[in-house]
């Protein structure tokens, strides 16, 4: 007689593992100083990184796989940029960025809003420059590992000028 899983039993790679991964890290907030550089490991994810300096921060994401589905990192902008790159998030080669963000002009939040999506073929960098690609105070983006082992990006970012994609 074959072993039949009981109701509620889960197998590796299912939604229970994804939910477990979502709470794997410290679940706290890291406040970034002047041009802070972060390279978190998988056990340092599941937290929010808040940019509290006009010179921004750079984050290099760890390599991930489908087994890491549910891990996340959130970026929040608490100080408007005065440098060329407020926030730059870089994924490892092969860990593509997927998903999209809404980018709005801070002067007219509703009327001048555009959705920018990763092309899902080669985008590894998400960059907010404090102007056309977003990064004004109040911007946020969340990166979550999906079932394919890629990073799904979602967010609401604020910019100025001729709005442009933050993905590259």
C-alpha positions as CSV (number, residue, x, y, z in Angstrom):
1,X,0.0,0.0,0.0
2,X,1.4,3.4,-1.0
3,X,1.9,6.1,1.6
4,X,-0.7,8.8,1.0
5,X,0.0,12.2,2.6
6,X,-2.5,13.2,5.2
7,X,-4.5,16.4,4.8
8,X,-2.2,19.3,5.8
9,X,1.1,17.5,5.2
10,X,3.4,19.4,3.0
11,X,6.2,18.5,0.7
12,X,9.5,20.3,0.1
13,X,9.1,23.4,-2.1
14,X,5.5,24.1,-1.2
15,X,3.8,27.1,0.2
16,X,4.7,26.2,3.8
17,X,8.4,26.4,3.0
18,X,7.8,29.7,1.3
19,X,6.0,31.1,4.3
20,X,8.7,29.8,6.6
21,X,11.4,31.6,4.5
22,X,9.5,34.8,4.8
23,X,10.2,34.9,8.5
24,X,13.7,33.4,8.3
25,X,15.7,36.7,8.9
26,X,15.8,39.1,11.8
27,X,12.6,41.1,10.7
28,X,14.1,44.4,11.8
29,X,15.1,47.7,10.2
30,X,18.6,48.7,9.2
31,X,19.2,52.4,9.0
32,X,21.7,53.3,6.3
33,X,24.2,56.1,6.8
34,X,26.3,58.0,4.3
35,X,26.6,55.9,1.1
36,X,26.3,52.6,3.1
37,X,27.2,49.4,1.3
38,X,25.4,46.2,2.2
39,X,25.9,42.6,1.1
40,X,23.5,40.6,3.2
41,X,23.5,36.8,3.4
42,X,20.3,34.8,3.2
43,X,19.9,34.8,7.0
44,X,20.2,38.7,7.0
45,X,17.2,39.1,4.6
46,X,13.6,39.5,5.7
47,X,14.3,43.0,6.9
48,X,13.8,46.6,5.8
49,X,16.7,48.8,4.8
50,X,15.9,52.5,5.2
51,X,18.0,55.1,3.5
52,X,18.5,58.0,6.0
53,X,21.3,59.9,4.1
54,X,21.3,62.0,1.0
55,X,24.3,59.9,-0.4
56,X,22.1,56.8,-0.4
57,X,23.1,53.1,-0.2
58,X,24.0,50.2,-2.3
59,X,22.8,46.6,-1.7
60,X,24.1,43.5,-3.3
61,X,21.6,40.7,-3.0
62,X,22.8,37.1,-2.3
63,X,22.5,34.3,-4.9
64,X,19.2,32.6,-4.5
65,X,17.3,29.5,-5.8
66,X,13.7,28.3,-5.9
67,X,14.3,26.7,-2.5
68,X,14.6,30.3,-1.1
69,X,11.2,31.4,-2.3
70,X,9.6,33.7,0.2
71,X,12.8,35.5,1.3
72,X,12.5,39.3,0.9
73,X,14.1,42.6,1.4
74,X,12.4,46.0,1.5
75,X,14.0,49.4,0.7
76,X,12.5,52.6,2.0
77,X,13.7,56.1,1.3
78,X,13.5,58.5,4.3
79,X,15.8,61.3,2.9
80,X,15.7,62.8,-0.6
81,X,18.8,62.2,-2.6
82,X,21.4,64.8,-3.5
83,X,23.8,62.4,-5.1
84,X,23.7,60.6,-8.4
85,X,22.5,57.3,-7.1
86,X,20.3,57.2,-4.0
87,X,19.6,53.5,-3.9
88,X,21.1,50.8,-6.0
89,X,20.1,47.1,-5.6
90,X,22.0,44.5,-7.6
91,X,21.1,40.8,-8.0
92,X,23.6,38.1,-8.7
93,X,24.2,36.9,-12.3
94,X,21.3,34.6,-13.2
95,X,19.0,35.9,-10.4
96,X,16.9,38.1,-12.6
97,X,14.6,40.9,-11.4
98,X,11.0,40.4,-12.4
99,X,7.9,42.4,-11.6
100,X,7.1,46.1,-11.7
101,X,6.9,49.3,-9.8
102,X,4.7,52.4,-10.0
103,X,6.7,55.6,-10.5
104,X,4.9,58.8,-9.8
105,X,5.9,62.5,-10.1
106,X,6.0,63.8,-6.6
107,X,4.3,67.0,-7.8
108,X,1.2,65.3,-9.2
109,X,1.0,61.8,-7.7
110,X,-2.1,60.5,-9.5
111,X,-2.1,62.3,-12.9
112,X,1.5,61.5,-13.7
113,X,2.1,57.9,-12.8
114,X,3.7,55.2,-14.9
115,X,4.3,51.5,-14.4
116,X,7.8,50.3,-15.2
117,X,8.4,46.5,-15.5
118,X,11.6,44.5,-15.6
119,X,12.0,42.9,-19.0
120,X,12.7,39.5,-17.4
121,X,15.6,38.8,-19.7
122,X,18.6,40.5,-18.3
123,X,17.7,43.0,-15.6
124,X,19.9,42.7,-12.5
125,X,20.0,46.3,-11.2
126,X,17.3,48.5,-9.7
127,X,18.5,52.0,-9.2
128,X,16.7,55.1,-7.9
129,X,18.6,58.4,-8.7
130,X,16.4,60.8,-6.8
131,X,14.9,62.2,-10.0
132,X,13.7,60.5,-13.2
133,X,14.1,56.9,-11.8
134,X,12.6,57.7,-8.5
135,X,14.1,57.8,-5.0
136,X,12.4,60.9,-3.5
137,X,11.4,60.7,0.1
138,X,8.6,58.2,0.6
139,X,9.7,55.8,-2.1
140,X,9.7,52.1,-1.4
141,X,10.4,48.8,-3.2
142,X,10.2,45.2,-2.0
143,X,12.2,42.3,-3.5
144,X,10.9,38.8,-2.9
145,X,12.3,35.5,-4.1
146,X,9.7,33.7,-6.2
147,X,9.2,30.0,-7.0
148,X,11.5,30.4,-10.0
149,X,14.5,31.5,-7.9
150,X,14.2,35.1,-9.2
151,X,13.5,38.4,-7.4
152,X,10.0,39.7,-7.9
153,X,10.0,43.5,-7.4
154,X,7.0,45.6,-6.4
155,X,6.9,49.1,-5.1
156,X,5.7,52.7,-5.2
157,X,8.4,55.2,-6.0
158,X,8.4,58.9,-6.4
159,X,10.4,60.9,-8.9
160,X,10.7,64.1,-10.9
161,X,11.3,65.1,-14.5
162,X,10.8,62.7,-17.4
163,X,10.1,59.5,-15.6
164,X,12.3,56.5,-16.7
165,X,12.7,52.9,-15.7
166,X,14.7,52.0,-12.6
167,X,15.5,48.6,-14.1
168,X,18.7,47.8,-16.0
